[in-house]
């Protein structure tokens, strides 16, 4: 059905945005002693906001899928700029 197809298309689009977010973290972050790449929310927001104004939503989706980790339930620009976001894959 058309509704089912729209749902599949939306899921695919979000998946591509999550992949792009992980690439941005990988390219702007730093590799820690544990081998994982991390970036602060402030750095990521500054870099990624030109790509997508939905950076927090995409981060939450990436965390739900086990791709990134960070402290707290929600991130706010200005307040949480020092929160470290780590790639888990």
Backbone as a chain_set.jsonl record, in Angstrom:
{"seq": "XXXXXXXXXXXXXXXXXXXXXXXXXXXXXXXXXXXXXXXXXXXXXXXXXXXXXXXXXXXXXXXXXXXXXXXXXXXXXXXXXXXXXXXXX", "coords": {"N": [[0.831, -1.182, 0.0], [0.289, 2.372, -0.304], [0.684, 3.805, 2.068], [2.221, 2.035, 3.56], [4.517, 1.981, 1.952], [5.37, 4.66, 2.144], [6.081, 4.67, 4.84], [8.233, 2.848, 4.81], [9.996, 4.276, 3.168], [10.482, 6.552, 4.767], [11.737, 5.37, 6.977], [14.054, 4.427, 5.76], [15.22, 6.866, 4.999], [15.781, 8.041, 7.51], [17.602, 6.166, 8.427], [19.74, 6.643, 6.672], [20.418, 9.229, 7.51], [21.307, 8.712, 10.117], [23.575, 7.148, 9.55], [25.098, 9.099, 8.22], [25.493, 10.916, 10.313], [27.129, 9.358, 12.011], [29.385, 9.195, 10.378], [30.166, 11.89, 10.379], [30.818, 12.201, 13.097], [32.964, 10.412, 13.218], [34.78, 11.708, 11.513], [35.21, 14.211, 12.702], [35.731, 13.775, 15.353], [37.847, 12.531, 18.054], [40.126, 9.848, 18.539], [40.09, 7.814, 21.329], [41.944, 6.365, 24.141], [40.796, 3.905, 24.378], [40.277, 3.246, 21.811], [37.957, 4.057, 20.652], [36.032, 6.538, 18.902], [35.333, 9.849, 19.844], [33.382, 12.822, 20.395], [32.524, 16.134, 21.43], [29.208, 17.263, 22.292], [28.782, 19.95, 21.684], [30.765, 20.481, 19.699], [29.916, 18.651, 17.752], [27.295, 19.55, 17.232], [27.801, 22.087, 16.177], [29.166, 21.417, 13.818], [27.392, 19.621, 12.526], [24.918, 20.901, 12.347], [24.701, 22.391, 10.052], [24.235, 20.477, 8.219], [21.949, 19.118, 9.051], [19.062, 20.121, 10.783], [18.074, 18.543, 12.716], [19.7, 17.32, 14.599], [19.718, 16.395, 17.322], [17.537, 14.632, 17.446], [18.375, 12.702, 15.591], [20.677, 11.813, 16.881], [19.496, 10.606, 19.146], [18.122, 8.533, 17.905], [20.294, 7.119, 16.818], [21.517, 6.303, 19.189], [19.537, 4.636, 20.205], [19.775, 2.53, 18.449], [22.168, 1.517, 19.224], [24.528, 2.642, 18.264], [25.83, 4.954, 19.105], [26.916, 6.462, 22.215], [26.031, 8.367, 25.106], [25.841, 10.505, 28.018], [22.859, 11.137, 29.887], [19.384, 11.885, 29.124], [18.419, 13.668, 27.222], [19.739, 16.161, 25.007], [20.782, 19.512, 25.098], [21.385, 22.412, 23.276], [24.02, 24.584, 24.122], [23.602, 24.16, 26.958], [24.452, 21.472, 27.212], [26.876, 21.284, 25.874], [29.383, 20.226, 26.516], [29.049, 17.522, 26.847], [30.111, 14.258, 26.16], [30.039, 12.413, 23.199], [30.147, 9.189, 22.02], [31.225, 6.955, 19.521], [30.047, 3.702, 19.171], [30.254, 1.53, 17.572]], "CA": [[0.0, 0.0, 0.0], [1.046, 3.63, -0.324], [1.064, 4.144, 3.439], [3.337, 1.149, 3.915], [5.689, 2.431, 1.196], [5.837, 5.908, 2.756], [6.749, 4.279, 6.084], [9.53, 2.266, 4.451], [10.838, 5.373, 2.664], [10.873, 7.381, 5.913], [12.699, 4.579, 7.752], [15.292, 4.426, 4.988], [15.78, 8.213, 5.079], [16.335, 8.206, 8.853], [18.791, 5.319, 8.463], [20.827, 7.359, 5.987], [20.839, 10.344, 8.36], [22.089, 8.136, 11.213], [24.877, 6.796, 8.969], [25.815, 10.347, 7.967], [25.889, 11.43, 11.616], [28.275, 8.563, 12.457], [30.532, 9.622, 9.572], [30.585, 13.201, 10.868], [31.499, 11.965, 14.371], [34.242, 9.77, 12.905], [35.705, 12.642, 10.858], [35.505, 15.38, 13.534], [36.078, 13.365, 16.711], [39.198, 12.069, 18.371], [40.188, 8.471, 19.003], [40.555, 7.728, 22.715], [42.818, 5.242, 24.497], [40.032, 2.668, 24.178], [40.126, 3.03, 20.377], [36.682, 4.604, 20.178], [36.037, 7.946, 18.503], [34.403, 10.668, 20.619], [33.287, 14.246, 20.084], [31.573, 16.768, 22.35], [27.956, 17.662, 21.669], [28.965, 21.291, 21.126], [31.49, 20.332, 18.429], [29.064, 17.95, 16.791], [26.189, 20.415, 16.855], [28.339, 23.14, 15.317], [29.496, 20.82, 12.521], [26.281, 18.891, 11.905], [23.703, 21.701, 12.18], [24.616, 22.845, 8.667], [23.756, 19.327, 7.451], [20.587, 18.803, 9.468], [18.636, 20.814, 12.0], [17.492, 17.52, 13.577], [20.841, 16.59, 15.145], [19.387, 15.709, 18.577], [16.683, 13.493, 17.107], [19.189, 11.682, 14.927], [21.519, 11.237, 17.945], [18.67, 9.709, 19.947], [17.872, 7.345, 17.084], [21.553, 6.37, 16.741], [21.712, 5.651, 20.486], [18.547, 3.556, 20.288], [20.293, 1.419, 17.648], [23.433, 1.082, 19.791], [25.652, 3.144, 17.481], [26.522, 5.987, 19.885], [26.574, 6.522, 23.626], [26.26, 9.634, 25.794], [25.141, 10.639, 29.297], [21.625, 11.914, 29.9], [18.267, 11.485, 28.268], [18.231, 14.654, 26.158], [20.841, 17.106, 24.888], [20.338, 20.866, 24.794], [22.451, 23.283, 22.798], [24.436, 25.54, 25.138], [23.643, 23.516, 28.275], [25.127, 20.166, 27.166], [27.938, 21.333, 24.868], [30.555, 19.445, 26.936], [28.718, 16.101, 26.921], [30.884, 13.495, 25.184], [29.301, 11.431, 22.411], [31.119, 8.193, 21.601], [30.815, 5.927, 18.568], [30.148, 2.39, 19.817], [30.4, 0.449, 16.585]], "C": [[0.878, 1.248, 0.0], [1.529, 4.025, 1.07], [2.262, 3.316, 3.88], [4.625, 1.593, 3.215], [6.251, 3.728, 1.769], [6.582, 5.619, 4.056], [8.122, 3.704, 5.826], [10.496, 3.342, 3.969], [11.35, 6.242, 3.807], [11.921, 6.661, 6.758], [14.058, 4.569, 7.059], [15.993, 5.775, 5.071], [16.446, 8.447, 6.43], [17.601, 7.369, 8.987], [19.977, 5.985, 7.794], [21.324, 8.524, 6.823], [21.667, 9.849, 9.541], [23.485, 7.77, 10.721], [25.722, 8.046, 8.739], [26.318, 10.958, 9.271], [27.124, 10.679, 12.129], [29.529, 8.927, 11.669], [31.064, 10.969, 10.038], [31.325, 13.046, 12.198], [32.889, 11.382, 14.108], [35.245, 10.776, 12.341], [36.072, 13.831, 11.739], [35.982, 15.013, 14.928], [37.528, 12.953, 16.856], [39.123, 10.646, 18.903], [40.795, 8.445, 20.407], [41.466, 6.535, 22.92], [42.123, 3.899, 24.289], [39.801, 2.357, 22.703], [38.841, 3.576, 19.797], [36.808, 6.089, 19.874], [34.963, 8.691, 19.279], [34.482, 12.121, 20.17], [32.34, 14.86, 21.107], [30.318, 17.158, 21.573], [28.082, 19.033, 21.015], [29.67, 21.256, 19.779], [30.601, 19.722, 17.363], [27.935, 18.841, 16.31], [26.652, 21.489, 15.885], [28.622, 22.621, 13.905], [28.252, 20.316, 11.804], [25.061, 19.757, 11.643], [23.578, 22.234, 10.751], [24.096, 21.722, 7.771], [22.289, 19.053, 7.775], [20.245, 19.555, 10.749], [18.019, 19.838, 12.998], [18.562, 16.709, 14.291], [20.489, 15.826, 16.42], [18.519, 14.487, 18.298], [17.453, 12.36, 16.458], [20.122, 11.022, 15.938], [20.728, 10.245, 18.801], [18.376, 8.42, 19.188], [19.126, 6.475, 17.001], [21.828, 5.646, 18.062], [20.761, 4.473, 20.645], [19.036, 2.319, 19.541], [21.68, 0.964, 18.105], [24.668, 1.566, 19.048], [26.467, 4.204, 18.213], [26.085, 5.894, 21.338], [26.869, 7.909, 24.17], [25.421, 9.658, 27.06], [23.874, 11.466, 29.122], [20.589, 11.405, 28.931], [18.115, 12.381, 27.054], [19.423, 15.585, 26.161], [20.298, 18.457, 24.452], [21.533, 21.705, 24.376], [22.744, 24.331, 23.865], [24.604, 24.883, 26.492], [24.507, 22.255, 28.269], [26.288, 20.13, 26.18], [29.159, 20.489, 25.226], [30.27, 17.946, 27.089], [29.451, 15.376, 25.798], [29.992, 12.444, 24.531], [30.333, 10.484, 21.818], [30.505, 7.225, 20.604], [31.033, 4.567, 19.221], [30.389, 1.261, 18.833], [31.827, 0.075, 16.331]], "O": [[2.075, 1.172, 0.276], [2.645, 4.518, 1.232], [3.197, 3.831, 4.494], [5.698, 1.582, 3.819], [7.467, 3.885, 1.872], [7.599, 6.251, 4.343], [9.077, 4.027, 6.532], [11.676, 3.324, 4.319], [12.519, 6.628, 3.819], [12.888, 7.279, 7.205], [15.093, 4.69, 7.714], [17.216, 5.833, 5.199], [17.55, 8.99, 6.494], [18.573, 7.814, 9.596], [21.1, 5.902, 8.292], [22.525, 8.792, 6.851], [22.634, 10.505, 9.928], [24.473, 8.049, 11.4], [26.919, 8.053, 9.027], [27.44, 11.462, 9.33], [28.061, 11.302, 12.629], [30.623, 8.964, 12.233], [32.277, 11.173, 10.088], [32.353, 13.692, 12.407], [33.872, 11.814, 14.711], [36.432, 10.707, 12.656], [37.14, 14.415, 11.554], [36.575, 15.842, 15.618], [38.318, 13.018, 15.914], [38.19, 10.281, 19.618], [41.876, 8.986, 20.639], [41.73, 5.78, 21.985], [42.777, 2.882, 24.054], [39.204, 1.334, 22.368], [38.653, 3.563, 18.581], [37.586, 6.804, 20.504], [33.823, 8.235, 19.369], [35.495, 12.582, 19.645], [31.442, 14.178, 21.602], [30.359, 17.357, 20.359], [27.556, 19.257, 19.925], [29.241, 21.91, 18.828], [30.536, 20.2, 16.231], [27.644, 18.886, 15.115], [25.983, 21.771, 14.891], [28.349, 23.306, 12.919], [28.078, 20.558, 10.61], [24.235, 19.403, 10.801], [22.469, 22.501, 10.288], [23.576, 21.983, 6.686], [21.486, 18.789, 6.88], [21.047, 19.613, 11.681], [17.493, 20.264, 14.026], [18.356, 15.526, 14.564], [20.936, 14.69, 16.578], [18.753, 13.419, 18.864], [17.207, 11.189, 16.747], [20.344, 9.813, 15.875], [21.23, 9.173, 19.141], [18.384, 7.337, 19.774], [19.045, 5.25, 17.098], [22.313, 4.515, 18.064], [21.147, 3.427, 21.165], [18.75, 1.192, 19.946], [22.302, 0.124, 17.454], [25.741, 0.976, 19.178], [27.665, 4.341, 17.968], [25.037, 5.332, 21.657], [27.831, 8.555, 23.755], [24.427, 8.941, 27.177], [23.83, 12.386, 28.305], [20.875, 10.606, 28.04], [17.73, 11.919, 25.98], [20.055, 15.784, 27.198], [19.462, 18.542, 23.553], [22.568, 21.705, 25.043], [21.822, 24.902, 24.447], [25.652, 25.034, 27.12], [25.224, 22.001, 29.236], [26.651, 19.057, 25.697], [29.899, 20.076, 24.334], [31.174, 17.184, 27.43], [29.428, 15.805, 24.645], [29.29, 11.692, 25.206], [31.289, 10.926, 21.182], [29.397, 6.731, 20.811], [32.105, 4.313, 19.77], [30.699, 0.142, 19.241], [32.098, -0.816, 15.527]]}, "num_chains": 1, "name": "protein.A"}
